Amino acid sequence: MSPLATSHPALQSLRALLNGFAQIFLQQHPGCGLLVLIAILIGAPDLLPGALLGGLTSMLIAQRRGYPPADIAIGLYGYNGILLGLLLSLKLPWTPLLPVLIITSAAFSSMLLAPWMQRMRKHDWLPAFTFPFVLLGWLMLALVIQLPLPLDTPAGTPAAPELSFLQLLLGVLRGLGQVIFLDSPLAGLCLLIGLRLADGRTALWALLGSSSGSVLALFYGWPSDGTLAGLYGYNATLAAIALAQVYRCPLVPAVGIILALVLQPGFSALGLPALTMPFILACWLVKASAQSWQQAVKHSTPS
């Protein structure tokens, strides 16, 4: 029997929760999840209660509804809820309504993910990734705009620091942190250590993804404050990690990085927060193209 099967139920739940934090970066490693949690403590400790509430809610709903225990154990029913808890805690002050919104959205994230995963496994659907988080995040943000609540927005935007190698390096680390709404380079470094703990190759691709975001943003003349804040790195980071796990050819994650960067500005034009949708679309486009190519080759090969 595995250690997980013989451990105390509370330890199983803790391990599943930590795996949920790690799954934000597509990892299945409690140590990585713990470092993600520590990164939140470093970069924005006020967001941690919402993250924990969202993760616990999505996990408990999955347990109550009888979803596969193996999926729960590896954190697949945690990361969308954690991201929703982070997003809503970032946008709203702590009022009695905030926990209600987090619990509701996190619960729905598990109920959306379960049938999607079932169809993915049976009918080869595209992976859900963080789509439940994005869809429910858009709905929640649209809802809170209609409510008479003060939004937690910064009073002013500080002037962007002068471009230098050091600032670009810090921007790359911030690109890792922006996956979970953190702009602290130290938090980004903590995340990088967590990824290295889970898998060294993944950590390298995460760095390449975030670095590519900074380089392309500078090349196209996008605002330097966004570049140095890592806002153009986080979707490229996730695309690089996700595609490098599936495809051994380095050209495939490189294409995903470019697609994520090209798609991101379009959401501003639509008036929607990008969140992680550019990463999702980039991976869907790559996977759908690969599937179409395989089908074309299969049909063109003589039997």
ROFIDO-304797 format. One record per residue (C-alpha): residue number from 1; chain; z, x, y. Coordinates in nm, 4 decimals. Example, Ala and Ser with C-alpha at 12.3 -4.5 7.8 and 13.67 -1.06 7.14 Angstrom:
{resi 1 chain A up 0.7800 east 1.2300 north -0.4500}
{resi 2 chain A up 0.7140 east 1.3670 north -0.1060}
REM end
This chain:
{resi 1 chain A up 0.0000 east 0.0000 north 0.0000}
{resi 2 chain A up -0.0713 east 0.1152 north 0.3540}
{resi 3 chain A up 0.2147 east 0.2061 north 0.5909}
{resi 4 chain A up 0.1118 east -0.0885 north 0.8060}
{resi 5 chain A up 0.1570 east -0.3316 north 0.5169}
{resi 6 chain A up 0.5075 east -0.2087 north 0.4369}
{resi 7 chain A up 0.6373 east -0.1759 north 0.7917}
{resi 8 chain A up 0.8576 east -0.4254 north 0.9723}
{resi 9 chain A up 0.6691 east -0.7200 north 1.1319}
{resi 10 chain A up 0.7852 east -0.6093 north 1.4778}
{resi 11 chain A up 0.6363 east -0.2640 north 1.4181}
{resi 12 chain A up 0.3144 east -0.4220 north 1.2947}
{resi 13 chain A up 0.2937 east -0.6259 north 1.6149}
{resi 14 chain A up 0.3657 east -0.3203 north 1.8301}
{resi 15 chain A up 0.0972 east -0.1225 north 1.6503}
{resi 16 chain A up -0.1518 east -0.4085 north 1.6924}
{resi 17 chain A up -0.0687 east -0.4338 north 2.0632}
{resi 18 chain A up -0.1186 east -0.0590 north 2.1141}
{resi 19 chain A up -0.4461 east -0.0807 north 1.9246}
{resi 20 chain A up -0.5439 east -0.3584 north 2.1659}
{resi 21 chain A up -0.4964 east -0.1191 north 2.4583}
{resi 22 chain A up -0.7045 east 0.1419 north 2.2742}
{resi 23 chain A up -0.9799 east -0.1114 north 2.1981}
{resi 24 chain A up -1.0514 east -0.1379 north 2.5706}
{resi 25 chain A up -1.2173 east 0.2004 north 2.5124}
{resi 26 chain A up -1.3484 east 0.0910 north 2.1692}
{resi 27 chain A up -1.0896 east 0.2975 north 1.9822}
{resi 28 chain A up -0.8588 east 0.2104 north 1.6946}
{resi 29 chain A up -0.5680 east 0.4466 north 1.7536}
{resi 30 chain A up -0.2122 east 0.3478 north 1.8545}
{resi 31 chain A up -0.1542 east 0.6875 north 2.0177}
{resi 32 chain A up -0.4598 east 0.6356 north 2.2368}
{resi 33 chain A up -0.3321 east 0.2858 north 2.3184}
{resi 34 chain A up 0.0045 east 0.4270 north 2.4196}
{resi 35 chain A up -0.1667 east 0.6684 north 2.6590}
{resi 36 chain A up -0.3699 east 0.3809 north 2.8059}
{resi 37 chain A up -0.0410 east 0.1993 north 2.8656}
{resi 38 chain A up 0.1087 east 0.5135 north 3.0241}
{resi 39 chain A up -0.2003 east 0.5465 north 3.2456}
{resi 40 chain A up -0.1330 east 0.1961 north 3.3806}
{resi 41 chain A up 0.2285 east 0.2952 north 3.4444}
{resi 42 chain A up 0.1041 east 0.5979 north 3.6388}
{resi 43 chain A up -0.1773 east 0.4335 north 3.8310}
{resi 44 chain A up -0.0559 east 0.0779 north 3.8931}
{resi 45 chain A up 0.2790 east -0.0090 north 3.7316}
{resi 46 chain A up 0.2755 east -0.3531 north 3.8941}
{resi 47 chain A up -0.0232 east -0.4449 north 3.6736}
{resi 48 chain A up 0.1522 east -0.3621 north 3.3466}
{resi 49 chain A up 0.3482 east -0.6909 north 3.3034}
{resi 50 chain A up 0.0246 east -0.8892 north 3.3310}
{resi 51 chain A up -0.1499 east -0.6570 north 3.0854}
{resi 52 chain A up 0.1322 east -0.6940 north 2.8321}
{resi 53 chain A up 0.1447 east -1.0706 north 2.8759}
{resi 54 chain A up -0.2309 east -1.1024 north 2.8284}
{resi 55 chain A up -0.2353 east -0.8763 north 2.5246}
{resi 56 chain A up 0.0590 east -1.0477 north 2.3544}
{resi 57 chain A up -0.0825 east -1.3942 north 2.4236}
{resi 58 chain A up -0.4275 east -1.3204 north 2.2816}
{resi 59 chain A up -0.2713 east -1.1557 north 1.9754}
{resi 60 chain A up -0.0245 east -1.4405 north 1.9097}
{resi 61 chain A up -0.2948 east -1.7044 north 1.9478}
{resi 62 chain A up -0.5043 east -1.5175 north 1.6912}
{resi 63 chain A up -0.2089 east -1.5106 north 1.4525}
{resi 64 chain A up -0.1324 east -1.8805 north 1.5035}
{resi 65 chain A up -0.4946 east -1.9792 north 1.4437}
{resi 66 chain A up -0.5168 east -1.7757 north 1.1254}
{resi 67 chain A up -0.7795 east -1.5263 north 1.2326}
{resi 68 chain A up -0.8329 east -1.2294 north 0.9957}
{resi 69 chain A up -0.5120 east -1.0208 north 0.9903}
{resi 70 chain A up -0.7119 east -0.6975 north 0.9622}
{resi 71 chain A up -0.8903 east -0.7757 north 1.2908}
{resi 72 chain A up -0.5595 east -0.8531 north 1.4605}
{resi 73 chain A up -0.4038 east -0.5332 north 1.3264}
{resi 74 chain A up -0.6746 east -0.3094 north 1.4746}
{resi 75 chain A up -0.6427 east -0.4713 north 1.8173}
{resi 76 chain A up -0.9603 east -0.6780 north 1.8313}
{resi 77 chain A up -0.7590 east -0.9769 north 1.9524}
{resi 78 chain A up -0.5805 east -0.7869 north 2.2260}
{resi 79 chain A up -0.8129 east -0.6036 north 2.4600}
{resi 80 chain A up -0.9799 east -0.9011 north 2.6288}
{resi 81 chain A up -0.6400 east -1.0535 north 2.7043}
{resi 82 chain A up -0.5122 east -0.7216 north 2.8395}
{resi 83 chain A up -0.8114 east -0.6894 north 3.0720}
{resi 84 chain A up -0.7647 east -1.0463 north 3.1968}
{resi 85 chain A up -0.3965 east -0.9765 north 3.2631}
{resi 86 chain A up -0.4910 east -0.6654 north 3.4600}
{resi 87 chain A up -0.7617 east -0.8425 north 3.6602}
{resi 88 chain A up -0.5519 east -1.1443 north 3.7554}
{resi 89 chain A up -0.2490 east -0.9282 north 3.8402}
{resi 90 chain A up -0.4750 east -0.7187 north 4.0624}
{resi 91 chain A up -0.6142 east -1.0184 north 4.2468}
{resi 92 chain A up -0.3079 east -1.2421 north 4.2749}
{resi 93 chain A up 0.0570 east -1.1962 north 4.3753}
{resi 94 chain A up 0.3298 east -1.2758 north 4.1241}
{resi 95 chain A up 0.3912 east -1.6473 north 4.1634}
{resi 96 chain A up 0.4802 east -1.9019 north 3.8909}
{resi 97 chain A up 0.1082 east -1.9789 north 3.8607}
{resi 98 chain A up 0.0013 east -1.6246 north 3.7716}
{resi 99 chain A up 0.1585 east -1.6140 north 3.4208}
{resi 100 chain A up 0.0050 east -1.9570 north 3.3514}
{resi 101 chain A up -0.3418 east -1.8286 north 3.4418}
{resi 102 chain A up -0.2964 east -1.5123 north 3.2354}
{resi 103 chain A up -0.1687 east -1.7005 north 2.9289}
{resi 104 chain A up -0.4444 east -1.9632 north 2.9524}
{resi 105 chain A up -0.7308 east -1.7171 north 2.9958}
{resi 106 chain A up -0.5970 east -1.4758 north 2.7312}
{resi 107 chain A up -0.5627 east -1.7595 north 2.4808}
{resi 108 chain A up -0.9191 east -1.8730 north 2.5431}
{resi 109 chain A up -1.0432 east -1.5135 north 2.5075}
{resi 110 chain A up -0.9277 east -1.5089 north 2.1446}
{resi 111 chain A up -1.0758 east -1.8523 north 2.0783}
{resi 112 chain A up -1.4097 east -1.7373 north 2.2202}
{resi 113 chain A up -1.4092 east -1.4076 north 2.0339}
{resi 114 chain A up -1.3350 east -1.5461 north 1.6855}
{resi 115 chain A up -1.6521 east -1.7563 north 1.6327}
{resi 116 chain A up -1.8632 east -1.4859 north 1.7989}
{resi 117 chain A up -1.7356 east -1.2232 north 1.5545}
{resi 118 chain A up -1.7935 east -1.4583 north 1.2634}
{resi 119 chain A up -2.1569 east -1.5076 north 1.3641}
{resi 120 chain A up -2.1986 east -1.1375 north 1.4350}
{resi 121 chain A up -2.0957 east -1.0556 north 1.0795}
{resi 122 chain A up -2.2878 east -1.3376 north 0.9116}
{resi 123 chain A up -2.5965 east -1.3659 north 1.1308}
{resi 124 chain A up -2.6178 east -1.0212 north 1.2922}
{resi 125 chain A up -2.5356 east -1.1439 north 1.6428}
{resi 126 chain A up -2.5009 east -0.8839 north 1.9159}
{resi 127 chain A up -2.1429 east -0.7524 north 1.9565}
{resi 128 chain A up -1.9210 east -0.9450 north 2.1963}
{resi 129 chain A up -1.7602 east -0.6335 north 2.3450}
{resi 130 chain A up -1.5716 east -0.7511 north 2.6572}
{resi 131 chain A up -1.7851 east -1.0606 north 2.7175}
{resi 132 chain A up -1.4898 east -1.3048 north 2.6803}
{resi 133 chain A up -1.3093 east -1.1056 north 2.9510}
{resi 134 chain A up -1.6115 east -1.1108 north 3.1823}
{resi 135 chain A up -1.6858 east -1.4817 north 3.1370}
{resi 136 chain A up -1.3247 east -1.5926 north 3.1749}
{resi 137 chain A up -1.2692 east -1.3394 north 3.4541}
{resi 138 chain A up -1.5551 east -1.4915 north 3.6536}
{resi 139 chain A up -1.4187 east -1.8422 north 3.5923}
{resi 140 chain A up -1.0621 east -1.7449 north 3.6887}
{resi 141 chain A up -1.1753 east -1.5667 north 4.0055}
{resi 142 chain A up -1.3856 east -1.8686 north 4.1033}
{resi 143 chain A up -1.0824 east -2.0900 north 4.0429}
{resi 144 chain A up -0.8328 east -1.8862 north 4.2429}
{resi 145 chain A up -1.0658 east -1.8882 north 4.5431}
{resi 146 chain A up -1.0228 east -2.2672 north 4.5490}
{resi 147 chain A up -0.6433 east -2.2485 north 4.5264}
{resi 148 chain A up -0.4194 east -2.2133 north 4.8332}
{resi 149 chain A up -0.2911 east -1.8752 north 4.7184}
{resi 150 chain A up -0.2865 east -1.5443 north 4.9050}
{resi 151 chain A up -0.5117 east -1.2906 north 4.7362}
{resi 152 chain A up -0.3812 east -0.9386 north 4.6843}
{resi 153 chain A up -0.6357 east -0.7414 north 4.8854}
{resi 154 chain A up -0.5773 east -0.4102 north 5.0584}
{resi 155 chain A up -0.5110 east -0.4288 north 5.4320}
{resi 156 chain A up -0.7700 east -0.1660 north 5.5075}
{resi 157 chain A up -1.0051 east 0.0721 north 5.3332}
{resi 158 chain A up -0.9128 east 0.4370 north 5.3811}
{resi 159 chain A up -1.1819 east 0.6728 north 5.5010}
{resi 160 chain A up -1.3758 east 0.8378 north 5.2206}
{resi 161 chain A up -1.2841 east 1.2037 north 5.1695}
{resi 162 chain A up -1.5464 east 1.4670 north 5.2362}
{resi 163 chain A up -1.7763 east 1.5400 north 4.9449}
{resi 164 chain A up -1.6791 east 1.8520 north 4.7555}
{resi 165 chain A up -1.6743 east 1.9724 north 4.3965}
{resi 166 chain A up -1.3042 east 1.8896 north 4.3688}
{resi 167 chain A up -1.3529 east 1.5392 north 4.5069}
{resi 168 chain A up -1.6441 east 1.4812 north 4.2674}
{resi 169 chain A up -1.4289 east 1.5978 north 3.9769}
{resi 170 chain A up -1.1527 east 1.3608 north 4.0829}
{resi 171 chain A up -1.4161 east 1.0875 north 4.1139}
{resi 172 chain A up -1.5186 east 1.1462 north 3.7523}
{resi 173 chain A up -1.1556 east 1.1000 north 3.6421}
{resi 174 chain A up -1.1315 east 0.7885 north 3.8586}
{resi 175 chain A up -1.4419 east 0.6576 north 3.6813}
{resi 176 chain A up -1.2436 east 0.6591 north 3.3577}
{resi 177 chain A up -0.9524 east 0.4854 north 3.5278}
{resi 178 chain A up -1.1700 east 0.2152 north 3.6834}
{resi 179 chain A up -1.2309 east 0.0743 north 3.3353}
{resi 180 chain A up -0.8793 east -0.0680 north 3.3730}
{resi 181 chain A up -0.8850 east -0.1042 north 3.7552}
{resi 182 chain A up -0.7077 east 0.2257 north 3.8307}
{resi 183 chain A up -0.8177 east 0.4663 north 4.1024}
{resi 184 chain A up -0.5685 east 0.7409 north 4.0183}
{resi 185 chain A up -0.7193 east 1.0706 north 3.8913}
{resi 186 chain A up -0.3945 east 1.1402 north 3.7054}
{resi 187 chain A up -0.4277 east 0.8083 north 3.5248}
{resi 188 chain A up -0.7882 east 0.8999 north 3.4432}
{resi 189 chain A up -0.6717 east 1.2313 north 3.2998}
{resi 190 chain A up -0.4175 east 1.0462 north 3.0865}
{resi 191 chain A up -0.6969 east 0.8237 north 2.9545}
{resi 192 chain A up -0.9111 east 1.1279 north 2.8766}
{resi 193 chain A up -0.6245 east 1.2793 north 2.6756}
{resi 194 chain A up -0.5895 east 0.9499 north 2.4893}
{resi 195 chain A up -0.9587 east 0.9471 north 2.4043}
{resi 196 chain A up -0.9381 east 1.3099 north 2.2926}
{resi 197 chain A up -0.6477 east 1.2149 north 2.0684}
{resi 198 chain A up -0.8551 east 0.9387 north 1.9101}
{resi 199 chain A up -1.1839 east 1.1310 north 1.8858}
{resi 200 chain A up -1.3037 east 1.4452 north 2.0632}
{resi 201 chain A up -1.6686 east 1.3378 north 2.0606}
{resi 202 chain A up -1.5766 east 1.0083 north 2.2263}
{resi 203 chain A up -1.3854 east 1.1912 north 2.5011}
{resi 204 chain A up -1.6908 east 1.4085 north 2.5689}
{resi 205 chain A up -1.9228 east 1.1091 north 2.5955}
{resi 206 chain A up -1.6734 east 0.9330 north 2.8246}
{resi 207 chain A up -1.6825 east 1.2342 north 3.0576}
{resi 208 chain A up -2.0619 east 1.2458 north 3.0442}
{resi 209 chain A up -2.0841 east 0.8752 north 3.1229}
{resi 210 chain A up -1.8536 east 0.8927 north 3.4229}
{resi 211 chain A up -2.0170 east 1.2146 north 3.5482}
{resi 212 chain A up -2.3627 east 1.0601 north 3.5209}
{resi 213 chain A up -2.2446 east 0.7665 north 3.7282}
{resi 214 chain A up -2.1357 east 0.9999 north 4.0078}
{resi 215 chain A up -2.4538 east 1.2087 north 3.9923}
{resi 216 chain A up -2.6936 east 0.9130 north 3.9950}
{resi 217 chain A up -2.4974 east 0.7409 north 4.2711}
{resi 218 chain A up -2.5346 east 1.0520 north 4.4875}
{resi 219 chain A up -2.9022 east 1.0865 north 4.3954}
{resi 220 chain A up -2.9800 east 0.7289 north 4.5004}
{resi 221 chain A up -2.7668 east 0.7532 north 4.8131}
{resi 222 chain A up -2.5183 east 0.4860 north 4.7141}
{resi 223 chain A up -2.1993 east 0.4718 north 4.9279}
{resi 224 chain A up -1.9992 east 0.7903 north 4.8839}
{resi 225 chain A up -1.6659 east 0.6056 north 4.8977}
{resi 226 chain A up -1.7650 east 0.4036 north 4.5902}
{resi 227 chain A up -1.8855 east 0.7195 north 4.4189}
{resi 228 chain A up -1.5629 east 0.9095 north 4.4788}
{resi 229 chain A up -1.3576 east 0.6054 north 4.3774}
{resi 230 chain A up -1.5319 east 0.6059 north 4.0382}
{resi 231 chain A up -1.6867 east 0.2616 north 4.0832}
{resi 232 chain A up -2.0226 east 0.3780 north 3.9454}
{resi 233 chain A up -1.8728 east 0.5552 north 3.6464}
{resi 234 chain A up -1.6785 east 0.3029 north 3.4429}
{resi 235 chain A up -1.9661 east 0.0955 north 3.3029}
{resi 236 chain A up -2.1588 east 0.4116 north 3.2186}
{resi 237 chain A up -1.8461 east 0.5458 north 3.0474}
{resi 238 chain A up -1.8120 east 0.2394 north 2.8237}
{resi 239 chain A up -2.1850 east 0.2325 north 2.7439}
{resi 240 chain A up -2.1761 east 0.5997 north 2.6442}
{resi 241 chain A up -1.8725 east 0.5489 north 2.4190}
{resi 242 chain A up -2.0077 east 0.2345 north 2.2518}
{resi 243 chain A up -2.3567 east 0.3667 north 2.1792}
{resi 244 chain A up -2.2439 east 0.7146 north 2.0734}
{resi 245 chain A up -2.0298 east 0.5496 north 1.8037}
{resi 246 chain A up -2.3331 east 0.3784 north 1.6505}
{resi 247 chain A up -2.6247 east 0.6132 north 1.7160}
{resi 248 chain A up -2.6119 east 0.9833 north 1.6385}
{resi 249 chain A up -2.9153 east 1.0627 north 1.8518}
{resi 250 chain A up -2.7829 east 1.1635 north 2.1982}
{resi 251 chain A up -3.0828 east 1.0046 north 2.3695}
{resi 252 chain A up -2.9579 east 0.6548 north 2.2851}
{resi 253 chain A up -2.6241 east 0.6712 north 2.4727}
{resi 254 chain A up -2.8099 east 0.8510 north 2.7542}
{resi 255 chain A up -3.0432 east 0.5510 north 2.7846}
{resi 256 chain A up -2.7384 east 0.3212 north 2.7801}
{resi 257 chain A up -2.5783 east 0.5178 north 3.0645}
{resi 258 chain A up -2.8906 east 0.4815 north 3.2781}
{resi 259 chain A up -2.9247 east 0.1108 north 3.2011}
{resi 260 chain A up -2.5604 east 0.0438 north 3.2914}
{resi 261 chain A up -2.6045 east 0.2240 north 3.6242}
{resi 262 chain A up -2.9320 east 0.0498 north 3.7068}
{resi 263 chain A up -2.7928 east -0.2948 north 3.6244}
{resi 264 chain A up -2.4658 east -0.2637 north 3.8168}
{resi 265 chain A up -2.5955 east -0.3103 north 4.1759}
{resi 266 chain A up -2.7680 east -0.6348 north 4.0759}
{resi 267 chain A up -2.4382 east -0.8175 north 4.0419}
{resi 268 chain A up -2.3510 east -0.7505 north 4.4057}
{resi 269 chain A up -2.6826 east -0.9107 north 4.4995}
{resi 270 chain A up -2.5857 east -1.2143 north 4.2906}
{resi 271 chain A up -2.2445 east -1.2326 north 4.4569}
{resi 272 chain A up -2.0641 east -1.1683 north 4.1285}
{resi 273 chain A up -1.8134 east -0.8941 north 4.0523}
{resi 274 chain A up -1.9817 east -0.6667 north 3.7992}
{resi 275 chain A up -1.6677 east -0.6143 north 3.5907}
{resi 276 chain A up -1.7943 east -0.4725 north 3.2585}
{resi 277 chain A up -2.1098 east -0.6843 north 3.2344}
{resi 278 chain A up -2.3511 east -0.3938 north 3.3067}
{resi 279 chain A up -2.2040 east -0.2080 north 3.0096}
{resi 280 chain A up -2.2433 east -0.5148 north 2.7874}
{resi 281 chain A up -2.6030 east -0.5785 north 2.8941}
{resi 282 chain A up -2.6970 east -0.2129 north 2.8517}
{resi 283 chain A up -2.5629 east -0.2095 north 2.4944}
{resi 284 chain A up -2.7245 east -0.5444 north 2.4130}
{resi 285 chain A up -3.0620 east -0.4215 north 2.5391}
{resi 286 chain A up -3.0396 east -0.1029 north 2.3346}
{resi 287 chain A up -2.9283 east -0.2809 north 2.0168}
{resi 288 chain A up -3.1845 east -0.5605 north 2.0535}
{resi 289 chain A up -3.4591 east -0.3029 north 2.1087}
{resi 290 chain A up -3.3470 east -0.1088 north 1.8017}
{resi 291 chain A up -3.3432 east -0.4267 north 1.5922}
{resi 292 chain A up -3.6911 east -0.5251 north 1.7152}
{resi 293 chain A up -3.8229 east -0.1784 north 1.6378}
{resi 294 chain A up -3.6766 east -0.1878 north 1.2871}
{resi 295 chain A up -3.8310 east -0.5292 north 1.2253}
{resi 296 chain A up -4.1688 east -0.4101 north 1.3527}
{resi 297 chain A up -4.1579 east -0.1017 north 1.1293}
{resi 298 chain A up -4.0488 east -0.3126 north 0.8319}
{resi 299 chain A up -4.3370 east -0.5578 north 0.8747}
{resi 300 chain A up -4.5932 east -0.2852 north 0.9346}
{resi 301 chain A up -4.4952 east -0.0918 north 0.6212}
{resi 302 chain A up -4.7141 east -0.1853 north 0.3206}
{resi 303 chain A up -4.5167 east -0.3378 north 0.0345}
REM end
